[in-house]
Amino acid sequence: MKELPITEFDMQTLPQFIQLAKAILPFMEFNTQQTLSPLLRAYEFSCTMNYYSRPAVSYTHLTL
């Protein structure tokens, strides 16, 4: 099976069901595409905002 091209950022910020929905969107009827596309984009934006609003992980307390 062919791997879907996906960025590291998408893997960190988006759930798999959104990645799947984005992949099958072009194969849906046009009216369905028009309805789902803005919803998917809004959810993507929400996930991105959540990703950047999390506190940054600090590794300065670790010693080698």
C-alpha positions as semicolon CSV with decimal commas, in nm:
position;residue;x (nm);y (nm);z (nm)
1;M;0,000;0,000;0,000
2;K;0,127;0,346;-0,090
3;E;0,209;0,579;0,199
4;L;0,024;0,910;0,209
5;P;0,246;1,217;0,199
6;I;0,213;1,383;0,537
7;T;0,426;1,637;0,715
8;E;0,576;1,597;1,060
9;F;0,370;1,896;1,170
10;D;0,046;1,726;1,061
11;M;0,143;1,412;1,249
12;Q;0,201;1,611;1,568
13;T;-0,105;1,833;1,549
14;L;-0,386;1,643;1,378
15;P;-0,573;1,328;1,476
16;Q;-0,566;1,044;1,225
17;F;-0,934;1,078;1,136
18;I;-0,871;1,432;1,008
19;Q;-0,578;1,309;0,800
20;L;-0,803;1,040;0,654
21;A;-1,085;1,288;0,585
22;K;-0,841;1,519;0,404
23;A;-0,718;1,227;0,194
24;I;-1,064;1,113;0,081
25;L;-1,212;1,461;0,034
26;P;-1,122;1,480;-0,339
27;F;-1,318;1,160;-0,403
28;M;-1,641;1,288;-0,250
29;E;-1,923;1,458;-0,435
30;F;-1,868;1,827;-0,501
31;N;-2,144;1,944;-0,266
32;T;-2,000;1,731;0,013
33;Q;-1,655;1,873;-0,055
34;Q;-1,789;2,226;-0,029
35;T;-1,951;2,146;0,305
36;L;-1,668;1,950;0,465
37;S;-1,368;2,148;0,341
38;P;-1,426;2,460;0,557
39;L;-1,513;2,242;0,856
40;L;-1,190;2,045;0,819
41;R;-0,990;2,367;0,783
42;A;-1,150;2,515;1,094
43;Y;-1,075;2,198;1,291
44;E;-0,716;2,199;1,161
45;F;-0,679;2,558;1,277
46;S;-0,820;2,467;1,618
47;C;-0,576;2,178;1,652
48;T;-0,288;2,404;1,552
49;M;-0,388;2,667;1,808
50;N;-0,412;2,396;2,076
51;Y;-0,068;2,268;1,979
52;Y;0,093;2,610;2,019
53;S;-0,095;2,695;2,338
54;R;0,053;2,398;2,523
55;P;0,345;2,482;2,751
56;A;0,682;2,421;2,594
57;V;0,875;2,121;2,722
58;S;1,197;2,221;2,889
59;Y;1,484;1,976;2,900
60;T;1,720;2,201;3,098
61;H;1,658;2,007;3,421
62;L;1,800;1,688;3,269
63;T;2,165;1,604;3,329
64;L;2,388;1,379;3,125
